[in-house]
Amino acid sequence: MKSLVVYYSWTGNTEIVAKELANQLKADIRSLKEQKERKDAAGFMRAGFEAMTGAKSKLKDTDYDIEGYDTVFLGTPIWAWRTTPAINTFVKNTDFQNKKVYLFATNASGKAAKPFKSIAKRVKKNGGTVTGNFSIQTVFNKELELDVVKPKIKEWVTGITRK
């Protein structure tokens, strides 16, 4: 099984999870970068509004080709109980035909069910099957500690690789 981890991270928390997940899975990894950087309080407010409206963002140097992979892990922070514009763009433009997809998220609210359902619906529309998900709860404005999340990621990876 050849796996790819694709993620978007603004504050670095989702990146910490994505890198550890890729490490444990021995998977390739791809980071999504927006063309327009989000800065300061105005960027924070715009991020929440864009997430709430389902906006998509323009991405830098994005490779939407996942042909060489059996399994794709999609990672996103949750903003305003929604997926990020960067992930929205990636999902819209990617052919998930016959791909097994797992979702992961970081979020301060602890509520990821609605965003996971939304992404799963869009992945299915593009030919893929979402077969699992997990989320890591964060604390607003505080970076995740790898030592704390590493065992949680390991537990999830162990569970999905047994199947």
Beta strands, then each sheet from edge to edge (+ up, - down):
strand 1: 3-8
strand 2: 28-34
strand 3: 59-60
strand 4: 71-77
strand 5: 100-107
strand 6: 129-137
sheet 1: 3+ 2- 1- 4- 5- 6-
end
